[in-house]
């Protein structure tokens, strides 16, 4: 890691440890993941397929849902940045994941932080 990044990483590590131990932060994160990220993902046990002793479950997929790990990361990072008093957020949506930015954009609209969303070069060519 470049020496210039060490203080920022230490600040982030300290902030994360404090936030993760804060029940109010965890409750807010869980609530946002549930309502914006569709977490936890609903699963249904497939009883007939489970008759041989192994439990088989199917994940419920809904059209238009944002079931990407990116949404989990963006929400968690945005909450942590807000807690740290950071005033600017920059997120990359990932190659081809244009729709992933929409819920966090709505989420950020209620915050005082400036949010910038960029598409990767590969995504822009698609």
N, CA, C and O of each residue as an XYZ file, in Angstrom:
504
protein
N       0.851     -1.173      0.000
C       0.000      0.000      0.000
C       0.898      1.237      0.000
O       1.883      1.296      0.736
N       0.554      2.220     -0.825
C       1.349      3.450     -0.837
C       1.291      4.151      0.525
O       0.236      4.221      1.157
N       2.409      4.651      0.951
C       2.532      5.327      2.250
C       1.478      6.425      2.432
O       0.968      6.621      3.535
N       1.160      7.127      1.367
C       0.203      8.237      1.455
C      -1.203      7.766      1.830
O      -2.003      8.551      2.340
N      -1.509      6.494      1.582
C      -2.846      5.971      1.892
C      -2.979      5.425      3.306
O      -4.096      5.188      3.768
N      -1.877      5.221      3.997
C      -1.911      4.608      5.324
C      -2.801      5.382      6.306
O      -3.633      4.753      6.959
N      -2.675      6.706      6.448
C      -3.540      7.416      7.396
C      -5.030      7.276      7.063
O      -5.854      7.123      7.966
N      -5.376      7.326      5.781
C      -6.784      7.185      5.386
C      -7.301      5.784      5.705
O      -8.434      5.629      6.160
N      -6.479      4.770      5.469
C      -6.878      3.395      5.765
C      -7.018      3.168      7.263
O      -7.925      2.459      7.699
N      -6.142      3.756      8.047
C      -6.246      3.638      9.508
C      -7.500      4.338     10.010
O      -8.187      3.827     10.893
N      -7.799      5.504      9.451
C      -9.028      6.225      9.819
C     -10.263      5.378      9.483
O     -11.202      5.295     10.274
N     -10.249      4.761      8.316
C     -11.358      3.924      7.876
C     -11.509      2.696      8.773
O     -12.622      2.328      9.150
N     -10.402      2.077      9.107
C     -10.440      0.892      9.975
C     -11.024      1.225     11.342
O     -11.843      0.470     11.866
N     -10.610      2.348     11.925
C     -11.118      2.772     13.231
C     -12.608      3.087     13.148
O     -13.382      2.689     14.018
N     -13.004      3.801     12.103
C     -14.412      4.163     11.931
C     -15.272      2.919     11.748
O     -16.358      2.825     12.321
N     -14.793      1.963     10.953
C     -15.558      0.738     10.729
C     -15.733     -0.042     12.030
O     -16.830     -0.517     12.325
N     -14.671     -0.175     12.803
C     -14.762     -0.920     14.060
C     -15.789     -0.272     14.992
O     -16.575     -0.971     15.633
N     -15.783      1.051     15.065
C     -16.754      1.744     15.901
C     -18.175      1.585     15.384
O     -19.100      1.376     16.169
N     -18.358      1.682     14.068
C     -19.690      1.562     13.480
C     -20.233      0.153     13.627
O     -21.408     -0.035     13.944
N     -19.382     -0.833     13.397
C     -19.838     -2.222     13.461
C     -20.260     -2.609     14.870
O     -21.103     -3.488     15.050
N     -19.681     -1.959     15.861
C     -20.046     -2.229     17.247
C     -21.225     -1.392     17.737
O     -21.657     -1.547     18.879
N     -21.746     -0.517     16.896
C     -22.845      0.383     17.261
C     -24.177     -0.214     16.807
O     -24.427     -0.304     15.605
N     -25.043     -0.626     17.753
C     -26.322     -1.236     17.376
C     -27.196     -0.322     16.501
O     -27.938     -0.816     15.651
N     -27.118      0.979     16.695
C     -27.917      1.899     15.888
C     -27.449      1.888     14.418
O     -28.268      1.887     13.499
N     -26.130      1.879     14.214
C     -25.583      1.797     12.855
C     -26.005      0.492     12.195
O     -26.451      0.486     11.048
N     -25.863     -0.612     12.918
C     -26.212     -1.928     12.362
C     -27.693     -2.009     12.029
O     -28.072     -2.588     11.011
N     -28.531     -1.433     12.879
C     -29.972     -1.433     12.631
C     -30.307     -0.634     11.372
O     -31.124     -1.063     10.557
N     -29.678      0.515     11.219
C     -29.915      1.347     10.035
C     -29.420      0.639      8.777
O     -30.092      0.666      7.746
N     -28.258      0.011      8.852
C     -27.719     -0.741      7.720
C     -28.660     -1.885      7.348
O     -28.990     -2.062      6.175
N     -29.089     -2.657      8.333
C     -30.004     -3.771      8.067
C     -31.294     -3.287      7.414
O     -31.798     -3.912      6.482
N     -31.822     -2.171      7.908
C     -33.059     -1.617      7.360
C     -32.872     -1.203      5.898
O     -33.714     -1.502      5.052
N     -31.765     -0.515      5.606
C     -31.510     -0.086      4.234
C     -31.248     -1.272      3.311
O     -31.700     -1.271      2.166
N     -30.534     -2.270      3.787
C     -30.300     -3.455      2.964
C     -31.609     -4.177      2.667
O     -31.793     -4.709      1.572
N     -32.508     -4.198      3.632
C     -33.804     -4.848      3.442
C     -34.644     -4.090      2.414
O     -35.214     -4.697      1.507
N     -34.719     -2.758      2.557
C     -35.620     -1.979      1.717
C     -35.029     -1.564      0.375
O     -35.769     -1.448     -0.602
N     -33.729     -1.337      0.299
C     -33.105     -0.935     -0.958
C     -32.410     -2.094     -1.652
O     -32.370     -2.149     -2.881
N     -31.874     -3.002     -0.892
C     -31.068     -4.070     -1.475
C     -31.764     -5.415     -1.556
O     -31.216     -6.361     -2.122
N     -32.973     -5.515     -0.996
C     -33.693     -6.783     -1.051
C     -33.031     -7.881     -0.248
O     -33.070     -9.049     -0.636
N     -32.420     -7.515      0.872
C     -31.727     -8.481      1.719
C     -32.489     -8.732      3.008
O     -33.160     -7.813      3.478
N     -32.434     -9.873      3.590
C     -31.782    -11.047      3.023
C     -32.600    -11.584      1.847
O     -33.804    -11.348      1.757
N     -31.941    -12.295      0.965
C     -32.614    -12.851     -0.199
C     -33.587    -13.930      0.257
O     -33.185    -14.867      0.947
N     -34.874    -13.813     -0.120
C     -35.840    -14.840      0.271
C     -35.516    -16.174     -0.401
O     -35.216    -16.216     -1.594
N     -35.577    -17.251      0.362
C     -35.389    -18.589     -0.191
C     -36.565    -19.467      0.239
O     -37.167    -19.260      1.292
N     -36.865    -20.432     -0.591
C     -37.953    -21.367     -0.310
C     -37.394    -22.769     -0.355
O     -36.699    -23.133     -1.303
N     -37.692    -23.564      0.665
C     -37.225    -24.939      0.646
C     -38.002    -25.723     -0.397
O     -39.226    -25.615     -0.476
N     -37.305    -26.502     -1.187
C     -37.910    -27.373     -2.205
C     -38.102    -28.733     -1.555
O     -37.207    -29.578     -1.593
N     -39.264    -28.942     -0.961
C     -39.499    -30.131     -0.139
C     -39.310    -31.436     -0.901
O     -38.675    -32.359     -0.391
N     -39.850    -31.526     -2.111
C     -39.754    -32.774     -2.869
C     -38.307    -33.077     -3.235
O     -37.899    -34.238     -3.234
N     -37.525    -32.037     -3.549
C     -36.117    -32.259     -3.880
C     -35.289    -32.557     -2.631
O     -34.182    -33.087     -2.724
N     -35.831    -32.214     -1.470
C     -35.114    -32.419     -0.213
C     -35.420    -33.769      0.422
O     -34.887    -34.072      1.490
N     -36.260    -34.587     -0.201
C     -36.699    -35.859      0.393
C     -35.567    -36.858      0.596
O     -35.706    -37.776      1.404
N     -34.459    -36.709     -0.107
C     -33.359    -37.679      0.003
C     -32.360    -37.313      1.090
O     -31.290    -37.916      1.169
N     -32.687    -36.347      1.919
C     -31.834    -36.042      3.048
C     -31.082    -34.725      2.973
O     -30.674    -34.192      4.005
N     -30.893    -34.199      1.797
C     -30.229    -32.901      1.653
C     -31.284    -31.821      1.513
O     -32.282    -32.005      0.816
N     -31.067    -30.710      2.168
C     -31.994    -29.600      2.027
C     -31.671    -28.842      0.752
O     -30.531    -28.433      0.531
N     -32.681    -28.658     -0.080
C     -32.521    -27.914     -1.325
C     -33.430    -26.695     -1.227
O     -34.608    -26.806     -0.888
N     -32.870    -25.548     -1.523
C     -33.650    -24.314     -1.455
C     -33.477    -23.544     -2.754
O     -32.444    -23.633     -3.417
N     -34.517    -22.779     -3.106
C     -34.477    -21.943     -4.305
C     -34.530    -20.486     -3.885
O     -35.300    -20.097     -3.007
N     -33.699    -19.699     -4.529
C     -33.666    -18.267     -4.253
C     -34.798    -17.586     -5.017
O     -35.028    -17.879     -6.190
N     -35.495    -16.685     -4.353
C     -36.569    -15.936     -5.002
C     -35.964    -14.769     -5.762
O     -35.313    -13.908     -5.171
N     -36.177    -14.737     -7.060
C     -35.683    -13.636     -7.899
C     -36.886    -12.869     -8.419
O     -37.797    -13.451     -9.007
N     -36.883    -11.582     -8.204
C     -37.967    -10.741     -8.698
C     -37.425     -9.858     -9.807
O     -36.282     -9.407     -9.735
N     -38.226     -9.605    -10.828
C     -37.779     -8.689    -11.879
C     -37.512     -7.302    -11.297
O     -38.270     -6.812    -10.461
N     -36.444     -6.691    -11.741
C     -36.139     -5.332    -11.301
C     -35.462     -5.241     -9.950
O     -35.148     -4.143     -9.490
N     -35.230     -6.376     -9.304
C     -34.562     -6.316     -8.001
C     -33.073     -6.090     -8.218
O     -32.533     -6.438     -9.268
N     -32.428     -5.519     -7.247
C     -30.995     -5.203     -7.342
C     -30.240     -6.185     -6.473
O     -29.770     -5.833     -5.391
N     -30.123     -7.406     -6.941
C     -29.530     -8.476     -6.157
C     -28.034     -8.602     -6.412
O     -27.514     -9.709     -6.550
N     -27.371     -7.509     -6.471
C     -25.939     -7.524     -6.720
C     -25.207     -7.251     -5.419
O     -25.717     -6.540     -4.553
N     -24.006     -7.814     -5.276
C     -23.186     -7.506     -4.114
C     -22.820     -6.027     -4.105
O     -22.513     -5.472     -3.050
N     -22.849     -5.391     -5.262
C     -22.481     -3.973     -5.352
C     -23.401     -3.099     -4.506
O     -22.945     -2.159     -3.856
N     -24.696     -3.408     -4.515
C     -25.645     -2.609     -3.736
C     -25.329     -2.733     -2.241
O     -25.444     -1.754     -1.502
N     -24.939     -3.911     -1.799
C     -24.575     -4.100     -0.389
C     -23.380     -3.224     -0.031
O     -23.375     -2.554      1.001
N     -22.367     -3.238     -0.896
C     -21.162     -2.456     -0.639
C     -21.438     -0.964     -0.658
O     -20.970     -0.231      0.213
N     -22.196     -0.512     -1.649
C     -22.475      0.915     -1.769
C     -23.225      1.426     -0.543
O     -22.884      2.478     -0.001
N     -24.229      0.699     -0.108
C     -25.018      1.143      1.051
C     -24.146      1.184      2.298
O     -24.179      2.164      3.041
N     -23.367      0.132      2.537
C     -22.506      0.106      3.712
C     -21.448      1.193      3.682
O     -21.196      1.850      4.692
N     -20.830      1.383      2.526
C     -19.795      2.405      2.415
C     -20.381      3.805      2.562
O     -19.767      4.676      3.179
N     -21.561      4.021      2.000
C     -22.199      5.340      2.111
C     -22.563      5.655      3.561
O     -22.365      6.779      4.021
N     -23.087      4.678      4.273
C     -23.415      4.902      5.686
C     -22.166      5.190      6.512
O     -22.173      6.068      7.374
N     -21.100      4.449      6.244
C     -19.854      4.662      6.976
C     -19.275      6.037      6.652
O     -18.806      6.740      7.547
N     -19.307      6.418      5.388
C     -18.809      7.741      4.992
C     -19.606      8.848      5.677
O     -19.038      9.836      6.141
N     -20.916      8.674      5.737
C     -21.762      9.665      6.412
C     -21.391      9.764      7.893
O     -21.284     10.858      8.447
N     -21.200      8.615      8.515
C     -20.825      8.584      9.939
C     -19.475      9.262     10.179
O     -19.256      9.887     11.216
N     -18.571      9.128      9.197
C     -17.234      9.718      9.306
C     -17.225     11.208      8.967
O     -16.196     11.871      9.092
N     -18.378     11.733      8.537
C     -18.449     13.150      8.193
C     -17.909     13.468      6.809
O     -17.622     14.624      6.499
N     -17.770     12.444      5.978
C     -17.286     12.672      4.611
C     -18.407     13.327      3.811
O     -19.572     12.951      3.934
N     -18.048     14.299      3.000
C     -19.047     15.099      2.289
C     -19.186     14.724      0.817
O     -20.033     15.281      0.119
N     -18.362     13.782      0.333
C     -18.398     13.434     -1.085
C     -18.257     11.926     -1.248
O     -17.355     11.314     -0.675
N     -19.140     11.339     -2.019
C     -19.096      9.913     -2.298
C     -18.914      9.707     -3.789
O     -19.555     10.383     -4.594
N     -18.049      8.782     -4.163
C     -17.854      8.431     -5.569
C     -18.009      6.918     -5.658
O     -17.362      6.177     -4.918
N     -18.871      6.462     -6.566
C     -19.094      5.027     -6.727
C     -19.018      4.665     -8.196
O     -19.460      5.424     -9.060
N     -18.459      3.511     -8.470
C     -18.385      2.997     -9.823
C     -19.432      1.900     -9.911
O     -19.484      1.026     -9.046
N     -20.270      1.932    -10.948
C     -21.405      1.009    -11.021
C     -21.031     -0.384    -11.475
O     -21.817     -1.313    -11.291
N     -19.877     -0.563    -12.053
C     -19.486     -1.878    -12.546
C     -19.857     -2.037    -14.003
O     -20.779     -1.385    -14.492
N     -19.151     -2.892    -14.686
C     -19.386     -3.089    -16.115
C     -20.788     -3.627    -16.351
O     -21.132     -4.722    -15.906
N     -21.585     -2.850    -17.052
C     -22.927     -3.280    -17.423
C     -23.964     -3.178    -16.328
O     -25.116     -3.551    -16.551
N     -23.611     -2.696    -15.170
C     -24.536     -2.649    -14.037
C     -25.165     -1.271    -13.886
O     -25.181     -0.722    -12.784
N     -25.677     -0.708    -14.958
C     -26.204      0.656    -14.932
C     -27.307      0.828    -13.893
O     -27.352      1.845    -13.200
N     -28.192     -0.153    -13.779
C     -29.320     -0.053    -12.855
C     -28.932     -0.128    -11.395
O     -29.723      0.251    -10.531
N     -27.746     -0.603    -11.099
C     -27.311     -0.740     -9.707
C     -27.185      0.621     -9.037
O     -27.332      0.722     -7.819
N     -26.918      1.658     -9.802
C     -26.712      2.988     -9.221
C     -27.997      3.671     -8.816
O     -27.964      4.598     -8.007
N     -29.132      3.247     -9.351
C     -30.380      3.960     -9.095
C     -30.796      3.972     -7.625
O     -31.040      5.057     -7.096
N     -30.893      2.835     -6.931
C     -31.283      2.903     -5.519
C     -30.323      3.708     -4.652
O     -30.784      4.495     -3.824
N     -28.986      3.545     -4.805
C     -28.100      4.380     -3.994
C     -28.249      5.860     -4.315
O     -28.090      6.705     -3.433
N     -28.552      6.183     -5.572
C     -28.780      7.583     -5.931
C     -29.969      8.126     -5.162
O     -29.913      9.225     -4.611
N     -31.042      7.356     -5.127
C     -32.216      7.766     -4.342
C     -31.851      7.873     -2.868
O     -32.283      8.795     -2.176
N     -31.058      6.928     -2.401
C     -30.622      6.909     -1.015
C     -29.835      8.165     -0.681
O     -30.070      8.791      0.352
N     -28.901      8.535     -1.548
C     -28.055      9.705     -1.316
C     -28.824     11.012     -1.446
O     -28.395     12.032     -0.907
N     -29.946     11.002     -2.146
C     -30.670     12.254     -2.355
C     -31.135     12.868     -1.037
O     -31.364     14.075     -0.969
N     -31.275     12.063     -0.001
C     -31.684     12.577      1.300
C     -30.527     12.983      2.193
O     -30.750     13.458      3.307
N     -29.285     12.806      1.728
C     -28.121     13.134      2.521
C     -27.529     14.451      2.082
O     -27.820     14.956      0.997
N     -26.704     14.990      2.932
C     -26.053     16.254      2.594
C     -24.773     16.036      1.792
O     -24.149     17.001      1.349
N     -24.381     14.794      1.604
C     -23.153     14.503      0.857
C     -23.388     14.625     -0.642
O     -24.500     14.411     -1.124
N     -22.349     14.964     -1.361
C     -22.374     14.992     -2.816
C     -22.090     13.582     -3.311
O     -21.117     12.964     -2.876
N     -22.912     13.063     -4.207
C     -22.726     11.714     -4.738
C     -22.425     11.772     -6.221
O     -23.145     12.417     -6.983
N     -21.364     11.099     -6.631
C     -20.985     11.029     -8.033
C     -20.973      9.563     -8.435
O     -20.368      8.736     -7.752
N     -21.631      9.238     -9.530
C     -21.691      7.861    -10.024
C     -21.004      7.818    -11.370
O     -21.336      8.594    -12.266
N     -20.055      6.924    -11.519
C     -19.336      6.809    -12.781
C     -19.499      5.395    -13.327
O     -19.674      4.435    -12.576
N     -19.440      5.292    -14.638
C     -19.476      3.989    -15.295
C     -18.058      3.630    -15.691
O     -17.257      4.495    -16.045
N     -17.763      2.355    -15.627
C     -16.427      1.911    -16.043
C     -16.278      2.085    -17.545
O     -17.270      2.192    -18.266
N     -15.056      2.113    -18.008
C     -14.787      2.239    -19.434
C     -15.413      1.085    -20.204
O     -15.984      1.288    -21.276
N     -15.306     -0.131    -19.659
C     -15.899     -1.278    -20.328
C     -17.412     -1.130    -20.428
O     -18.008     -1.463    -21.452
N     -18.024     -0.632    -19.368
C     -19.463     -0.428    -19.341
C     -19.874      0.620    -20.369
O     -20.892      0.464    -21.043
N     -19.095      1.679    -20.491
C     -19.432      2.759    -21.409
C     -19.394      2.293    -22.864
O     -20.122      2.823    -23.703
N     -18.552      1.308    -23.164
C     -18.458      0.798    -24.541
C     -19.560     -0.194    -24.862
O     -19.834     -0.455    -26.034
N     -20.194     -0.747    -23.845
C     -21.217     -1.799    -24.058
C     -22.473     -1.221    -24.669
O     -23.432     -1.952    -24.915
